[in-house]
Amino acid sequence: MTTSLQSVVDPLVTKYQEQFSIRCPKLPGAAHGWVASLREDALSVLSRNGLPTRRVESWKYTDLRSLYRAKFMNKQSVDVLDNLAPFILKNTHTIVFVDGNFVPTLSGIDGFPKGLEVFSLADSLESGDEDLLTGLGEAVDIEQPGFTAVNTALMEGGGVCRIEENVSVEEPIHFIFVTTDKASAEFHLRNLVVAGANSKATVMQSFVSLGESSSFCNVVTELVLREGANLRNILYQAQSKMAWHIGLTGARLEREAHLDSFVLSSGARLARNEIRLRLVGEGAECSINGIALVRGRQHCDNTTDVEHTKSCCHSSQIYKNVLDDHAHTVFQGRVHVAPNAQKTDAQQMNRNLLLSRNAQADSKPELIIHADDVKCSHGATVGDLDQEALFYLQSRGINPEDARNMMVHAFAAELVEVMPEDDIRYYLEQVIMSWLEPLDSIERAA
């Protein structure tokens, strides 16, 4: 008797395999062998590993079933926009993408200082010039559980920023990714920032929606910091409450490089902002901070993974979450210290402020230390507003609503107030103040 075994094929993987076979000839760079090989390798990884579920340890707090059940269009047309003013910051180099497409007419691409190059990923892939994309794939691992393999196979939109060595860019570089009203598309965005040796710059990414977009944004950002580079990376995520956002920032820090990372997330029905850093040179430093402001039934997952591979490196993490209604936040922070990474200094803290008894905050800080000469710490707190402090403010004539907002603002804005860029700091402070304003519920997600 012969038994026939039939392999079970994940229908989600099948869906992306079919998309790839249909879209492959039209994807940027399809005519160039090295681009095609890169995409095909990623598709093979996806076929082998599949997409994450709650059975995967690093994804166990985030349920993706609503995303997997959703239907998206393959392409969204670009609308002519005249209402981007609220998202444009003064004194910045602005690069605008609408529904995944670079729009030069909406971007301020003139007047870049010498030593700074910014262009679209699609144009870079289409040119076939490998030098333009040096560093692509250097800071992320497509084998890791997540959506990086899908992104690599289907990437179209996104920006490339190259800063030459010894160049200091005074004005921040601001990438704005806009999804239009009623958009229901799936975008695979890939960004690459390469900071040359001893360079200095600030890069900001804003992910925003016009109207009630129900799109899925899968974005991968690679940061490559050469020796002595100093880079500040700011991510503002505020898409429609009907949208999904899954983002990964991978960074590679060489000797004495310094990275400041900040994330402010207040949008999307489900958002995950993952940061994976590798400190591969002695004396490298990173500061990773973030704030999540969620209400209704929003879900926000901030996951970090910092790998210390060399000695005398320093990392610090502070993540804060403010939750109202039935919102859910996740913080997973992992610090790994290799055996030869002596004299490592690593701190990690997660603080959660619950404004409702129905809100839920999951926190999982983690240290994995294989060296003996280190200074490492981690911690997490979950609590509600201090009732004695509220009473004190009200006893001084402040009404209950204002008193509550003052305390929440003080908790959330602490990490923003130290930013040296005046225009960005003011912009993000206004975001926090707007979130605190009493608004009618517009949450419609299940």
C-alpha positions in Angstrom: 0.0 0.0 0.0 1.4 3.4 -1.0 0.6 6.5 0.9 0.6 9.8 -1.0 1.5 12.9 1.0 0.3 16.3 -0.4 2.0 19.4 0.9 -0.2 22.2 2.2 0.4 25.5 0.5 -0.2 28.7 2.4 -2.9 30.6 0.4 -1.3 33.9 1.4 2.0 32.8 0.0 0.2 31.6 -3.1 -1.4 35.0 -3.5 1.9 36.8 -3.5 3.4 34.2 -5.8 0.6 34.9 -8.3 1.0 38.6 -7.9 4.7 38.3 -8.6 4.2 36.2 -11.7 1.8 38.8 -13.1 3.6 41.9 -12.1 7.2 40.9 -12.4 7.7 42.1 -16.0 6.4 45.5 -15.0 8.3 46.0 -11.8 11.1 48.5 -11.8 14.4 47.0 -12.9 12.8 43.9 -14.4 15.1 44.1 -17.4 18.3 43.9 -15.2 19.5 40.5 -14.1 20.7 41.5 -10.6 17.4 43.1 -9.8 15.5 40.1 -11.0 17.7 37.8 -9.0 17.2 39.9 -5.9 13.4 39.6 -6.2 13.4 35.9 -7.0 15.6 35.1 -4.0 13.2 37.0 -1.8 10.2 35.1 -3.3 12.0 31.8 -2.5 12.4 32.9 1.1 8.7 33.9 1.3 7.7 30.5 -0.2 9.9 28.7 2.3 9.1 30.7 5.5 5.6 32.0 4.9 4.1 35.1 6.6 4.1 35.6 10.4 1.3 34.4 12.7 0.9 34.5 16.4 2.7 31.2 16.7 5.9 33.2 15.8 7.4 34.4 19.1 8.1 38.0 17.9 4.6 38.3 16.5 2.6 36.6 19.3 0.9 39.8 20.6 -0.2 41.0 17.1 -3.1 39.3 15.4 -2.8 39.7 11.6 -5.9 37.8 10.6 -7.9 41.0 9.7 -5.1 42.0 7.4 -4.9 38.6 5.8 -8.6 38.6 5.2 -8.6 42.1 3.6 -8.8 42.6 -0.2 -6.6 45.2 -1.8 -6.3 46.6 -5.3 -3.0 46.1 -7.1 -2.6 49.7 -8.1 -4.0 53.0 -7.0 -4.0 56.0 -9.4 -2.3 59.2 -8.4 -4.6 62.1 -7.7 -3.7 65.7 -8.1 -3.4 67.0 -4.6 -3.6 70.5 -3.3 -4.1 69.9 0.4 -0.7 68.7 1.5 0.0 72.0 3.4 -0.6 70.5 6.9 2.2 68.0 6.3 4.8 70.3 4.8 7.4 71.4 7.3 9.4 74.6 6.9 13.1 74.5 6.4 13.2 71.0 5.1 14.0 69.2 1.9 10.6 67.7 1.0 10.1 64.6 -1.1 6.5 63.5 -1.7 5.2 60.1 -2.7 1.4 59.7 -3.5 0.0 56.2 -3.3 3.5 54.9 -3.6 4.6 57.0 -6.6 7.2 59.7 -6.5 5.7 63.1 -7.5 8.4 65.6 -8.5 5.9 68.5 -8.9 5.0 68.3 -5.2 8.6 67.8 -4.0 11.2 70.4 -3.3 14.0 68.7 -5.0 15.9 71.8 -6.0 18.7 73.3 -3.9 20.1 70.1 -2.4 23.5 70.9 -0.8 26.6 69.4 -2.4 27.2 65.9 -1.2 23.5 65.0 -0.8 21.7 62.9 -3.4 18.0 62.0 -3.2 16.1 60.1 -5.8 13.3 57.5 -6.1 13.9 53.8 -5.6 11.9 53.0 -8.8 14.2 55.2 -10.9 17.3 53.7 -9.3 16.1 50.1 -10.0 15.0 51.1 -13.6 18.4 52.5 -14.3 20.1 49.2 -13.4 23.0 51.1 -11.8 24.1 49.0 -8.9 26.2 51.8 -7.5 23.1 54.0 -6.8 21.8 51.2 -4.6 25.0 50.3 -2.8 23.8 49.2 0.7 20.5 47.8 -0.4 20.0 44.6 1.6 22.9 45.4 3.9 20.9 46.3 7.0 17.9 43.9 6.8 17.6 40.1 6.7 14.9 38.7 4.5 15.0 35.5 6.5 13.6 37.2 9.6 9.9 36.6 10.3 7.9 39.4 8.8 7.2 41.1 5.5 10.7 41.9 4.4 10.8 39.1 1.8 7.4 40.3 0.3 8.8 43.8 0.3 12.0 42.8 -1.5 10.1 40.8 -4.1 7.5 43.5 -4.9 9.1 46.8 -4.0 8.2 49.7 -6.2 8.0 53.0 -4.4 10.3 54.6 -1.9 13.3 56.9 -1.7 17.1 56.6 -1.8 19.2 59.1 0.2 22.9 59.2 -0.1 25.1 61.5 2.0 28.8 61.7 1.1 31.5 61.4 3.7 32.3 64.5 5.7 29.1 66.2 4.6 26.8 67.9 7.1 23.3 68.5 5.9 21.8 71.4 7.9 18.1 71.1 6.9 16.2 67.9 7.6 15.3 65.6 4.6 11.5 64.9 4.8 9.9 62.0 2.9 6.1 62.3 2.9 4.2 59.2 1.9 0.5 60.0 1.3 -2.4 57.7 0.6 -5.3 59.3 -1.0 -9.0 59.3 0.1 -10.8 56.0 -0.5 -7.6 54.3 -1.5 -7.7 50.6 -0.9 -4.3 49.4 -2.3 -1.3 47.5 -1.1 2.0 49.4 -1.2 5.5 47.9 -0.8 7.8 50.8 -0.1 11.5 50.5 0.3 13.8 53.3 1.5 17.5 53.4 1.7 19.7 55.9 3.5 23.4 55.7 3.4 25.3 58.1 5.6 29.0 58.3 4.6 31.9 58.4 7.0 31.7 61.4 9.4 28.6 62.8 7.8 25.6 64.3 9.7 22.0 64.5 8.7 18.4 64.3 9.9 15.8 62.2 7.9 12.1 62.2 8.7 9.5 60.0 7.2 5.8 60.8 7.5 3.1 58.3 6.6 -0.3 60.1 6.4 -3.7 59.6 4.8 -6.1 62.0 3.1 -9.6 60.8 4.1 -10.5 57.3 5.0 -8.0 55.2 3.2 -8.1 51.4 3.9 -4.8 50.6 2.3 -1.9 48.3 3.5 1.5 49.9 3.7 4.4 47.5 4.0 7.6 49.6 4.3 11.2 48.6 4.9 13.8 51.3 5.6 17.5 50.6 5.6 19.9 52.9 7.4 23.6 52.3 6.7 25.9 54.4 8.9 29.6 54.4 7.9 32.4 55.1 10.3 31.7 58.2 12.5 28.4 59.0 10.8 25.7 60.8 12.8 22.1 60.3 11.7 18.8 61.2 13.3 15.9 59.2 11.9 12.3 60.3 12.7 9.2 58.4 11.8 5.7 59.8 12.1 2.9 57.3 11.4 -0.6 58.7 11.2 -2.6 56.9 8.6 -6.4 56.4 8.5 -8.0 54.4 11.2 -9.1 52.0 8.5 -5.5 51.3 7.3 -2.8 48.8 8.1 0.8 49.8 8.5 3.7 47.3 9.0 7.1 48.9 9.0 10.7 47.7 9.6 13.7 49.9 10.1 17.0 48.0 9.8 20.2 49.8 10.7 23.9 48.9 10.5 26.3 51.1 12.6 30.0 51.0 11.9 32.8 52.2 14.2 31.8 55.3 16.3 28.6 55.9 14.3 25.7 57.4 16.2 22.0 56.9 15.4 19.1 58.7 17.1 15.7 57.1 16.3 12.3 58.4 17.2 8.8 57.0 16.3 5.5 58.7 16.9 2.6 56.5 16.0 -1.0 57.6 16.2 -2.8 56.2 13.2 -4.0 53.0 11.5 -6.3 50.3 12.8 -3.2 48.1 13.1 0.4 49.4 13.1 3.7 47.7 13.8 6.9 49.7 13.9 9.9 47.3 14.2 13.5 48.4 14.6 16.4 46.1 14.2 19.9 47.5 14.8 23.3 45.9 14.5 26.2 47.7 16.2 29.1 46.2 14.2 31.9 48.7 15.0 33.5 49.6 18.3 32.2 52.7 20.0 28.9 52.8 18.0 25.9 54.4 19.8 22.2 54.4 19.3 19.2 56.0 21.1 15.8 54.5 20.2 12.7 56.3 21.5 9.1 56.2 20.6 5.5 57.2 21.6 2.2 55.5 20.7 -1.1 57.4 21.0 -4.0 55.1 20.5 -7.7 55.0 21.1 -10.8 53.2 20.0 -9.8 49.7 18.9 -6.4 50.7 17.5 -3.5 48.2 17.9 0.1 49.5 17.9 3.1 47.2 18.2 6.6 48.6 18.8 9.2 45.9 18.6 13.0 46.6 18.9 16.0 44.3 18.5 19.5 45.7 19.3 22.5 43.5 18.6 25.8 44.5 20.2 28.6 42.7 18.4 31.6 44.8 19.3 33.0 46.3 22.5 32.4 49.8 24.0 29.0 50.3 22.4 26.1 52.1 24.0 22.3 51.8 23.4 19.3 53.3 25.1 15.6 52.8 24.6 12.6 54.6 26.0 9.1 53.8 24.6 5.9 55.3 25.9 2.3 54.4 25.2 -0.9 56.3 25.9 -4.0 54.2 25.6 -7.7 55.1 25.7 -10.9 53.2 25.1 -10.3 49.6 23.9 -6.9 50.3 22.4 -4.0 47.7 22.6 -0.3 48.4 22.5 2.7 46.0 22.4 6.3 46.7 23.3 8.9 44.0 22.7 12.4 45.1 23.3 15.4 42.7 22.9 19.0 43.5 23.6 21.6 40.9 22.6 25.2 41.3 23.8 27.7 39.0 22.0 30.6 37.3 23.9 33.2 39.7 22.6 31.1 42.9 23.2 32.7 43.8 26.5 32.1 47.2 28.1 28.6 47.3 26.6 26.2 49.9 28.1 22.5 49.2 27.3 19.4 50.5 28.9 15.8 49.8 28.0 12.5 51.2 29.5 8.8 51.0 28.5 6.2 53.1 30.2 2.4 52.7 29.6 -0.3 55.1 30.6 -3.9 53.7 30.6 -6.7 56.2 30.3 -9.4 53.4 30.3 -10.0 50.2 32.1 -10.6 48.5 28.8 -7.2 49.3 27.3 -4.5 46.7 27.2 -0.7 47.1 27.2 1.6 44.1 26.7 5.3 44.6 27.5 8.2 42.2 27.1 11.6 43.7 27.7 14.4 41.2 27.2 18.2 41.1 27.8 20.4 38.3 26.3 24.0 38.8 27.6 27.0 36.7 26.8 29.7 39.1 28.0 30.7 39.7 31.7 31.9 43.3 31.6 28.7 45.1 30.8 26.2 47.5 32.3 22.6 46.6 31.2 19.2 47.2 32.6 15.6 47.0 31.5 12.1 47.7 33.0 8.5 48.3 32.3 5.6 50.1 34.0 1.9 50.1 33.5 -0.5 52.5 35.3 -3.2 55.1 35.2 -3.2 58.8 36.0 -2.1 59.9 39.4 -5.4 60.8 41.2 -3.6 62.9 43.8 -1.9 65.0 41.1 -5.3 65.4 39.3 -6.9 66.5 42.5 -4.1 69.0 43.1 -4.5 70.6 39.7 -8.3 70.8 40.1 -7.9 72.4 43.5 -6.0 75.2 41.7 -8.9 75.9 39.5 -8.1 73.8 36.5 -11.1 71.9 35.1 -10.9 68.1 35.1 -10.5 67.8 31.3 -7.6 70.3 31.2 -6.0 68.7 34.2 -6.1 65.3 32.6 -4.7 66.6 29.3 -1.9 68.5 31.0 -0.7 65.3 32.7 -1.0 63.2 29.6 0.9 65.8 27.6 3.7 66.0 30.2 4.0 62.2 30.0 4.0 62.0 26.2 5.9 65.1 25.1 9.0 64.5 27.2 10.8 62.7 24.4 9.8 65.4 21.8 10.9 68.4 23.7 14.6 67.5 23.5 14.7 67.5 19.7 17.0 70.1 18.4 15.1 70.7 15.1 12.7 73.5 15.9 10.2 72.9 13.1 10.0 69.1 13.6 9.7 69.5 17.4 6.9 72.1 17.0 5.1 69.9 14.5 5.2 66.8 16.7 4.1 68.7 19.7 1.1 69.9 17.8 0.3 66.3 16.9 0.2 65.4 20.5 -1.9 68.4 21.4 -4.4 67.5 18.6 -4.7 63.9 19.8 -5.6 65.2 23.3 -8.4 67.4 22.0 -11.9 66.0 22.7 -13.1 64.6 19.4 -16.1 62.5 18.4 -15.2 58.9 17.8 -14.4 58.2 14.2 -13.2 54.7 14.9 -15.0 52.2 12.5 -12.6 49.4 12.5 -13.8 46.1 13.8 
